[in-house]
């Protein structure tokens, strides 16, 4: 369920906020570059606030020693802890809205980067996200967490203004790291009024849509793209790099650490060129629209499921849920969510998995079925697990036929996790985009039967035709 539906909000042209999915994270991130480049009245002083924070961190680092016996070093580690801000419902969480955030290990990584910068003669960061250029494990989710924490006070005020305008009910919630106290060099918590997320029982924080991107504007990949276009000869001479695709993240980090002037040129280029937010309306990667379109489908196609109480009920429930997914894709234009606007380029496997998530979650809610108890739905090594008690369980794998590792998913991955979970039922959902895909899997029924018999599991294959341009069932 999205925020506006849960709280019955009628959006207007004045509502510039991202409408989050409350039950699961959307794989978008708050990009500090877009925040600090904005003229948004609620965030017009945030860049200076962030620069002041990191300038203070540099001051502490310059007079401390990088070991735990130094009280200033421990102070710096505490200052640089940025746990995930779950309330924004953004990020990489594989289940629900809880990820890892920047705990102690990443706090040390940030602090180590400050010491490395000082060693190289740098005592300020105009773009703090450049820290990600120096550490292999420092990705966009960490940068988003840092931004959300540093600007939490402003984000809360922005959310409260929206709630007041739309008369959204709020509750008093204790928020950690509400604000940084520069005098005492520590984070302060605070109780504030926020709308309550019914799925997580935590508050909800809203952010402007124009702050969100799929990746930070300043990132290792974009830095190397810039270097490849502008320092190609140097890359060949100094690092022997001839083929761009063979460069690893560790190589980019080495180049960044050894060429700080290249970073300065790259950042100046980015400042001049600017950046663009992710287009939520077009949703080119399929991260968001699935929840709205599947919800509309479920509302328009009411279906009464039974609550599974035995093996027969469970098998019927699983079959009917999958059939609804199949009907949505094949007969109700759901296939459009798996292609770009022109129907030329198919989206990733994740898009098909998210649609399945939407169908299951919305139908479970419509039928008053306890999702956590009856249908354990998550995205991990295997895509989905359905369960009703210990005896009635099934694993479901969603795969694109065009995937180069397609057969590995059937013959190895799904079988492996069936054995690990001691589950006897596996369902392999195959998404086909064209005739070539269908030809590729022409023997899949025979192969799946052989694989099932060999491994003593009940293996079922369901092929779903996501060919672009088919008329919907209502027009046939």
Backbone torsions as a table, in degrees:
resi	resn	phi	psi	omega
1	UNK	NA	136.2	177.4
2	UNK	-88.2	160.3	-173.8
3	UNK	-56.4	-47.9	-175.7
4	UNK	-63.4	-35.6	178.5
5	UNK	-71.9	-42.3	-178.9
6	UNK	-61.8	-38.0	-176.4
7	UNK	-106.0	12.3	173.4
8	UNK	53.9	54.5	-179.6
9	UNK	-100.7	131.0	171.4
10	UNK	-96.3	107.5	-176.6
11	UNK	-71.6	148.6	176.7
12	UNK	-122.7	179.7	-179.9
13	UNK	-67.0	-15.2	178.2
14	UNK	-82.6	-8.2	-177.5
15	UNK	-91.6	100.2	-177.2
16	UNK	-99.7	10.6	-174.2
17	UNK	-89.0	151.2	175.0
18	UNK	-73.0	129.9	-178.3
19	UNK	-90.6	94.6	-168.8
20	UNK	-73.9	152.5	169.7
21	UNK	-80.3	121.0	-170.2
22	UNK	-80.1	-22.8	-173.9
23	UNK	-93.2	-13.5	-178.5
24	UNK	-155.1	153.5	-179.8
25	UNK	-71.9	142.7	170.6
26	UNK	-94.2	133.5	-172.9
27	UNK	-78.7	58.7	172.8
28	UNK	-127.4	163.7	-172.1
29	UNK	-139.2	150.3	175.3
30	UNK	-76.2	119.3	-177.8
31	UNK	-96.3	113.8	-178.5
32	UNK	-58.4	-31.5	179.2
33	UNK	-58.7	-45.1	-179.8
34	UNK	-70.2	-35.6	178.6
35	UNK	-64.4	-47.5	-173.3
36	UNK	-77.2	-14.3	179.1
37	UNK	-95.1	2.4	-172.2
38	UNK	-85.4	158.6	171.2
39	UNK	-107.1	15.2	-179.5
40	UNK	-62.9	126.4	-173.1
41	UNK	-60.7	-29.8	-178.2
42	UNK	-77.7	-12.0	-174.7
43	UNK	-132.9	25.4	-171.6
44	UNK	-76.5	-11.1	-179.8
45	UNK	-116.2	12.8	-172.2
46	UNK	-73.6	-29.9	179.8
47	UNK	-64.4	-48.4	179.5
48	UNK	-63.1	-38.2	178.2
49	UNK	-60.1	-42.0	-179.7
50	UNK	-70.6	-41.7	177.5
51	UNK	-60.4	-42.1	178.8
52	UNK	-61.8	-39.5	180.0
53	UNK	-62.4	-47.4	-177.5
54	UNK	-75.4	-30.0	173.5
55	UNK	-61.8	-40.5	176.3
56	UNK	-63.3	-40.7	178.2
57	UNK	-62.2	-39.9	177.0
58	UNK	-64.4	-39.4	178.8
59	UNK	-61.6	-43.9	179.4
60	UNK	-65.9	-43.8	-179.0
61	UNK	-63.0	-35.6	-176.0
62	UNK	-67.3	-20.5	-178.8
63	UNK	-116.7	16.3	179.6
64	UNK	-122.1	166.7	178.3
65	UNK	-113.1	137.5	-175.1
66	UNK	-74.9	65.5	173.0
67	UNK	-150.3	157.6	-171.6
68	UNK	-71.5	-7.7	177.0
69	UNK	-81.4	-15.2	-180.0
70	UNK	-88.7	118.1	-176.9
71	UNK	-62.6	-32.7	179.5
72	UNK	-71.1	-33.6	176.6
73	UNK	-66.0	-43.3	178.2
74	UNK	-64.7	-35.5	177.0
75	UNK	-63.0	-40.6	179.8
76	UNK	-66.0	-41.6	177.8
77	UNK	-60.6	-42.5	179.3
78	UNK	-66.9	-38.1	179.8
79	UNK	-63.5	-33.3	-174.2
80	UNK	-97.4	18.4	174.0
81	UNK	-85.2	122.0	-179.0
82	UNK	-128.3	81.4	177.7
83	UNK	-65.2	159.8	-179.0
84	UNK	-59.7	136.6	175.7
85	UNK	-91.8	85.9	-174.8
86	UNK	-61.0	-26.7	-173.9
87	UNK	-63.0	-20.3	-179.3
88	UNK	-85.2	-11.3	177.2
89	UNK	57.5	41.5	178.6
90	UNK	-126.7	153.2	172.1
91	UNK	128.5	-161.7	-171.8
92	UNK	-101.9	9.4	-173.7
93	UNK	-52.9	130.9	-178.9
94	UNK	-77.0	-16.1	177.6
95	UNK	-150.3	132.7	176.6
96	UNK	66.5	-145.2	-177.5
97	UNK	-121.8	29.3	-179.6
98	UNK	-119.3	115.1	176.5
99	UNK	-109.1	-154.6	-173.5
100	UNK	-99.7	-32.8	-178.5
101	UNK	66.1	-179.5	-178.1
102	UNK	-97.0	91.8	178.6
103	UNK	-84.1	-155.4	-175.0
104	UNK	-58.1	-42.7	-178.3
105	UNK	-63.0	-41.6	179.8
106	UNK	-77.7	-26.9	172.9
107	UNK	-61.2	-43.9	178.1
108	UNK	-64.7	-36.3	178.7
109	UNK	-62.7	-42.9	179.2
110	UNK	-64.3	-45.6	-179.3
111	UNK	-63.6	-41.2	177.5
112	UNK	-60.2	-36.3	177.9
113	UNK	-65.6	-35.8	177.3
114	UNK	-64.0	-45.2	178.6
115	UNK	-64.1	-38.1	177.9
116	UNK	-64.9	-39.8	178.7
117	UNK	-63.5	-44.1	178.5
118	UNK	-61.1	-40.8	179.3
119	UNK	-60.8	-32.2	-179.7
120	UNK	-90.2	5.1	175.6
121	UNK	89.6	13.0	-179.3
122	UNK	-104.9	125.2	-176.4
123	UNK	-123.2	16.7	173.7
124	UNK	-156.9	156.6	178.2
125	UNK	-128.1	110.8	176.7
126	UNK	-72.5	-30.4	175.2
127	UNK	-125.7	99.4	-175.0
128	UNK	-63.3	-22.3	-178.5
129	UNK	-66.4	-10.5	176.3
130	UNK	-65.7	-13.4	173.8
131	UNK	-54.7	-33.7	179.5
132	UNK	-66.1	-14.5	178.2
133	UNK	-79.4	-13.1	-173.9
134	UNK	-111.2	-1.1	-176.2
135	UNK	-137.0	128.2	-174.5
136	UNK	-67.1	-31.4	-176.7
137	UNK	-95.4	15.0	-175.0
138	UNK	-107.3	97.4	-173.9
139	UNK	-106.9	-168.7	-174.4
140	UNK	-66.5	-30.1	179.0
141	UNK	-66.6	-36.1	178.1
142	UNK	-66.9	-42.8	180.0
143	UNK	-63.7	-40.2	178.6
144	UNK	-64.7	-42.3	177.9
145	UNK	-60.8	-43.7	179.6
146	UNK	-62.4	-44.7	-179.0
147	UNK	-62.7	-46.0	-178.6
148	UNK	-63.4	-36.0	179.5
149	UNK	-71.8	-46.4	-179.1
150	UNK	-61.9	-30.1	-176.8
151	UNK	-109.6	19.1	-173.2
152	UNK	-60.2	-40.0	179.9
153	UNK	-59.6	-44.9	180.0
154	UNK	-68.3	-39.1	-180.0
155	UNK	-65.4	-39.0	178.1
156	UNK	-63.8	-45.7	179.3
157	UNK	-61.8	-39.7	178.4
158	UNK	-63.3	-44.2	179.1
159	UNK	-64.5	-42.8	-179.6
160	UNK	-63.5	-36.3	178.6
161	UNK	-65.2	-40.5	178.7
162	UNK	-65.8	-43.6	-180.0
163	UNK	-63.6	-38.9	178.8
164	UNK	-65.4	-41.9	-178.2
165	UNK	-64.8	-35.9	-176.7
166	UNK	-103.5	8.8	178.2
167	UNK	55.7	44.1	176.9
168	UNK	-83.7	130.7	-179.9
169	UNK	-68.6	143.2	-179.6
170	UNK	-130.5	162.8	176.1
171	UNK	-131.8	159.8	179.9
172	UNK	-79.6	124.9	-176.3
173	UNK	-132.6	138.5	176.1
174	UNK	-82.3	122.9	-178.5
175	UNK	-108.5	126.9	177.9
176	UNK	-80.5	150.8	178.2
177	UNK	50.2	50.8	179.1
178	UNK	-66.4	-39.0	-174.8
179	UNK	-157.3	147.7	178.0
180	UNK	-94.9	128.9	178.5
181	UNK	-93.0	102.6	-176.1
182	UNK	-69.2	-25.1	-179.8
183	UNK	-68.8	-46.8	-178.6
184	UNK	-98.7	-0.5	175.4
185	UNK	55.9	51.8	178.7
186	UNK	-152.9	158.7	178.2
187	UNK	-83.5	145.3	178.1
188	UNK	-115.9	137.4	173.0
189	UNK	-90.1	165.2	178.8
190	UNK	-159.9	147.6	172.6
191	UNK	-88.1	127.7	-178.7
192	UNK	-136.3	162.6	176.9
193	UNK	-93.3	122.1	-179.8
194	UNK	-140.6	156.2	172.0
195	UNK	-66.9	147.2	-176.2
196	UNK	-97.3	128.8	175.7
197	UNK	-76.9	116.1	-176.0
198	UNK	-67.6	-17.8	-178.5
199	UNK	-87.1	-35.9	-176.7
200	UNK	-106.4	-14.1	-175.4
201	UNK	62.3	24.5	174.5
202	UNK	-116.4	174.5	179.2
203	UNK	-71.9	167.7	174.4
204	UNK	-116.5	133.1	174.9
205	UNK	-116.6	133.7	-179.1
206	UNK	-106.9	144.2	178.7
207	UNK	-131.7	152.8	177.2
208	UNK	-61.3	140.5	178.8
209	UNK	-57.9	-34.6	-173.8
210	UNK	-74.1	1.0	175.7
211	UNK	-95.1	-4.0	-170.3
212	UNK	-102.7	137.4	175.5
213	UNK	-138.5	165.9	175.3
214	UNK	-75.6	-34.2	176.8
215	UNK	-139.9	153.1	177.1
216	UNK	-60.6	147.7	177.4
217	UNK	-60.0	-44.1	177.1
218	UNK	-97.1	106.8	-176.6
219	UNK	-144.8	165.9	-178.6
220	UNK	-61.0	-42.7	-177.9
221	UNK	-64.6	-44.3	-179.5
222	UNK	-70.3	-33.5	175.6
223	UNK	-61.0	-44.1	-179.2
224	UNK	-70.5	-34.6	175.2
225	UNK	-58.3	-42.1	178.9
226	UNK	-64.1	-45.0	179.5
227	UNK	-62.8	-39.4	-178.5
228	UNK	-64.5	-34.1	-179.4
229	UNK	-82.3	-28.2	-171.4
230	UNK	-116.7	-17.7	-180.0
231	UNK	-128.8	35.6	-174.1
232	UNK	-59.8	-43.4	-178.6
233	UNK	-64.2	-41.9	178.8
234	UNK	-63.8	-38.8	179.1
235	UNK	-63.7	-38.7	178.9
236	UNK	-70.2	-44.5	-175.9
237	UNK	-73.2	-45.6	-173.9
238	UNK	-83.9	-32.2	-173.9
239	UNK	-120.5	-2.8	177.9
240	UNK	65.1	28.9	-177.9
241	UNK	-88.1	116.8	-179.3
242	UNK	-109.8	-31.1	-176.7
243	UNK	-120.8	118.6	-174.5
244	UNK	-60.9	-40.8	-174.7
245	UNK	-66.8	-15.8	-177.8
246	UNK	-89.1	-2.1	-178.3
247	UNK	-79.2	131.7	179.8
248	UNK	-98.4	165.7	179.4
249	UNK	-58.9	-38.1	180.0
250	UNK	-62.9	-33.5	177.5
251	UNK	-67.6	-41.5	-179.8
252	UNK	-64.2	-40.1	178.8
253	UNK	-61.4	-43.9	179.0
254	UNK	-61.2	-44.1	179.4
255	UNK	-62.9	-43.1	-179.3
256	UNK	-63.3	-43.6	-178.0
257	UNK	-66.6	-30.6	-176.2
258	UNK	-92.2	-8.0	-175.9
259	UNK	-138.2	66.7	-178.5
260	UNK	-63.5	-26.6	178.5
261	UNK	-68.6	-29.7	175.9
262	UNK	-66.0	-38.4	178.3
263	UNK	-62.7	-43.3	179.6
264	UNK	-61.0	-42.2	178.9
265	UNK	-66.3	-40.5	179.7
266	UNK	-63.5	-43.7	-179.8
267	UNK	-66.8	-37.6	177.0
268	UNK	-63.9	-39.2	176.9
269	UNK	-62.6	-43.7	-179.7
270	UNK	-66.4	-40.1	179.3
271	UNK	-60.9	-39.5	-178.8
272	UNK	-73.9	-41.1	-176.1
273	UNK	-77.8	-31.0	-177.2
274	UNK	79.5	-168.5	-177.2
275	UNK	-152.8	166.4	179.9
276	UNK	-126.8	145.5	178.1
277	UNK	-76.6	162.5	174.5
278	UNK	-64.9	137.1	-178.9
279	UNK	-82.5	97.4	-178.0
280	UNK	-63.7	-35.8	-176.6
281	UNK	-66.8	-48.2	178.8
282	UNK	-78.4	-31.9	177.2
283	UNK	47.5	62.7	-173.3
284	UNK	-60.9	-24.2	-179.8
285	UNK	-99.6	-3.3	177.6
286	UNK	75.5	29.0	-177.2
287	UNK	-81.7	-21.1	-167.2
288	UNK	-129.3	-45.3	-170.6
289	UNK	-62.6	-21.1	-179.0
290	UNK	-55.5	-38.5	-174.8
291	UNK	-69.3	-35.7	-179.6
292	UNK	-75.1	-45.5	-176.5
293	UNK	-69.3	-38.3	177.8
294	UNK	-69.7	-35.7	176.8
295	UNK	-62.7	-44.5	178.8
296	UNK	-63.1	-39.5	179.0
297	UNK	-62.3	-46.3	-178.8
298	UNK	-63.4	-39.1	179.1
299	UNK	-65.5	-36.5	-177.8
300	UNK	-86.0	-15.3	-177.5
301	UNK	-127.6	68.9	-178.3
302	UNK	-60.2	138.6	179.8
303	UNK	-145.9	131.7	-177.2
304	UNK	-95.7	111.1	176.6
305	UNK	-94.2	151.3	172.1
306	UNK	-89.5	150.0	173.7
307	UNK	-79.2	117.3	-174.6
308	UNK	-65.6	124.3	179.8
309	UNK	-118.8	-14.5	178.2
310	UNK	-144.8	-179.3	-175.0
311	UNK	-62.6	-40.8	-179.9
312	UNK	-64.4	-45.3	177.9
313	UNK	-62.0	-41.5	-177.6
314	UNK	-64.0	-45.1	179.2
315	UNK	-62.0	-40.1	179.9
316	UNK	-67.5	-43.2	179.0
317	UNK	-59.3	-48.8	-178.9
318	UNK	-60.4	-44.8	-179.8
319	UNK	-62.1	-43.2	-176.4
320	UNK	-70.3	-35.7	176.3
321	UNK	-62.7	-45.1	-179.5
322	UNK	-66.0	-36.8	177.5
323	UNK	-63.4	-38.1	177.1
324	UNK	-64.6	-38.5	175.6
325	UNK	-61.7	-45.1	179.7
326	UNK	-62.7	-44.2	179.3
327	UNK	-63.0	-40.7	-179.2
328	UNK	-62.2	-45.3	-178.3
329	UNK	-70.0	-49.7	-169.3
330	UNK	-84.6	-35.9	-169.4
331	UNK	-112.6	-8.6	-175.5
332	UNK	-130.0	32.7	175.0
333	UNK	62.4	16.9	176.1
334	UNK	-64.0	-23.0	178.7
335	UNK	-58.1	-25.4	-178.6
336	UNK	-62.2	-28.2	178.6
337	UNK	-71.8	-10.3	-178.7
338	UNK	-101.9	3.3	-179.6
339	UNK	-129.8	161.3	171.5
340	UNK	-71.7	176.1	-173.9
341	UNK	-59.8	-29.3	-176.6
342	UNK	-92.1	-3.4	-178.4
343	UNK	69.2	25.0	-178.4
344	UNK	-101.1	-34.9	-174.9
345	UNK	-123.5	121.2	178.1
346	UNK	-73.8	151.3	178.7
347	UNK	-83.5	179.3	-174.7
348	UNK	-74.6	170.0	177.7
349	UNK	-59.1	-33.8	-178.4
350	UNK	-59.5	-34.9	179.7
351	UNK	-60.7	-42.1	179.2
352	UNK	-68.8	-33.6	178.0
353	UNK	-68.8	-39.9	-180.0
354	UNK	-66.0	-37.9	177.3
355	UNK	-62.2	-42.4	177.8
356	UNK	-61.1	-42.3	177.4
357	UNK	-56.9	-45.8	-178.5
358	UNK	-63.1	-45.0	179.5
359	UNK	-59.2	-48.0	-177.0
360	UNK	-65.3	-49.5	-176.4
361	UNK	-63.2	-44.0	-177.0
362	UNK	-69.1	-38.9	178.6
363	UNK	-70.1	-36.7	177.1
364	UNK	-62.6	-43.2	179.6
365	UNK	-66.0	-42.3	-179.3
366	UNK	-63.9	-27.1	-178.7
367	UNK	-102.1	10.1	178.9
368	UNK	57.2	37.2	177.1
369	UNK	-95.8	127.9	-179.5
370	UNK	-69.9	106.6	-174.8
371	UNK	-61.6	-42.7	-177.2
372	UNK	-69.0	-32.1	-176.5
373	UNK	-86.4	-44.8	-172.9
374	UNK	-93.3	-33.7	-175.5
375	UNK	-131.5	94.4	178.9
376	UNK	-76.5	101.9	-170.9
377	UNK	-111.1	119.7	178.7
378	UNK	-151.4	168.8	177.1
379	UNK	-119.6	117.7	-178.8
380	UNK	-154.0	-142.0	179.0
381	UNK	-57.2	-40.8	169.0
382	UNK	-110.3	148.9	-167.0
383	UNK	-69.1	-49.8	-174.3
384	UNK	-142.3	148.8	172.9
385	UNK	-128.9	122.0	173.3
386	UNK	-98.5	139.6	177.4
387	UNK	-152.7	146.2	172.2
388	UNK	-142.8	88.8	-170.7
389	UNK	79.8	-179.1	-176.2
390	UNK	-77.6	-36.4	-173.8
391	UNK	-72.3	-36.5	-174.6
392	UNK	-100.1	93.1	-177.8
393	UNK	-140.9	149.0	178.4
394	UNK	-149.1	142.7	174.5
395	UNK	-104.1	139.0	-178.1
396	UNK	-124.3	125.5	179.3
397	UNK	-113.3	127.0	177.8
398	UNK	-105.5	121.2	-176.6
399	UNK	-134.5	143.5	171.9
400	UNK	-83.1	133.6	178.9
401	UNK	-60.9	-29.5	-177.8
402	UNK	-76.8	-10.0	179.9
403	UNK	-59.9	130.5	-178.3
404	UNK	-64.1	-22.4	179.7
405	UNK	-105.2	26.5	-175.6
406	UNK	-55.9	-53.2	-175.8
407	UNK	-66.9	-28.4	176.0
408	UNK	-63.2	-36.3	179.0
409	UNK	-62.9	-37.4	-179.4
410	UNK	-80.7	-49.7	-170.5
411	UNK	-83.7	-19.7	-176.4
412	UNK	-125.6	-57.5	-171.6
413	UNK	-62.2	-54.2	-178.3
414	UNK	-64.1	-42.6	179.6
415	UNK	-61.7	-42.4	-179.1
416	UNK	-58.8	-46.6	-176.4
417	UNK	-77.1	-25.1	170.8
418	UNK	-62.6	-41.9	180.0
419	UNK	-69.7	-43.4	-179.4
420	UNK	-60.4	-41.6	-178.1
421	UNK	-87.2	-3.7	-176.6
422	UNK	55.1	49.5	179.9
423	UNK	-113.5	139.6	-173.9
424	UNK	-101.7	-2.9	-177.6
425	UNK	-122.1	126.1	177.4
426	UNK	-129.9	139.5	179.3
427	UNK	-124.1	127.0	-176.9
428	UNK	-110.5	106.7	178.8
429	UNK	-91.5	119.7	-175.6
430	UNK	-109.8	121.9	178.5
431	UNK	-98.1	121.0	179.5
432	UNK	-111.2	131.9	-178.0
433	UNK	-96.8	-20.8	-175.2
434	UNK	-161.0	-177.5	-178.7
435	UNK	-62.7	-35.8	178.8
436	UNK	-60.2	-42.0	178.2
437	UNK	-63.1	-43.7	-179.0
438	UNK	-63.6	-38.7	177.9
439	UNK	-66.3	-35.9	-178.6
440	UNK	-60.8	-33.7	-174.9
441	UNK	-107.9	23.5	-175.8
442	UNK	-59.2	-28.4	-178.8
443	UNK	-101.0	16.1	-170.8
444	UNK	-66.9	-33.9	178.9
445	UNK	-62.8	-45.1	179.6
446	UNK	-64.2	-44.5	-178.4
447	UNK	-66.2	-42.3	-179.3
448	UNK	-66.0	-36.2	178.0
449	UNK	-64.9	-41.7	179.0
450	UNK	-66.8	-41.8	179.2
451	UNK	-64.2	-41.1	179.7
452	UNK	-64.3	-45.4	179.5
453	UNK	-64.5	-39.8	-179.7
454	UNK	-64.0	-37.1	-175.5
455	UNK	-103.1	5.8	176.6
456	UNK	57.2	47.2	176.2
457	UNK	-132.3	156.3	177.0
458	UNK	-89.0	103.7	-174.1
459	UNK	-111.7	121.2	-179.7
460	UNK	-117.5	140.3	178.5
461	UNK	-116.3	132.8	176.4
462	UNK	-125.8	121.6	-178.5
463	UNK	-98.2	129.0	-178.5
464	UNK	-117.9	125.9	-177.0
465	UNK	-90.2	109.1	-179.7
466	UNK	-107.0	30.6	178.5
467	UNK	-57.6	135.3	-177.9
468	UNK	-76.2	140.4	171.3
469	UNK	97.0	7.0	178.7
470	UNK	-76.4	145.0	176.2
471	UNK	-70.2	147.0	178.6
472	UNK	-72.5	163.3	-178.1
473	UNK	-60.4	-32.4	-177.9
474	UNK	-69.1	-14.9	-177.6
475	UNK	-106.7	2.0	-179.1
476	UNK	-85.0	NA	NA
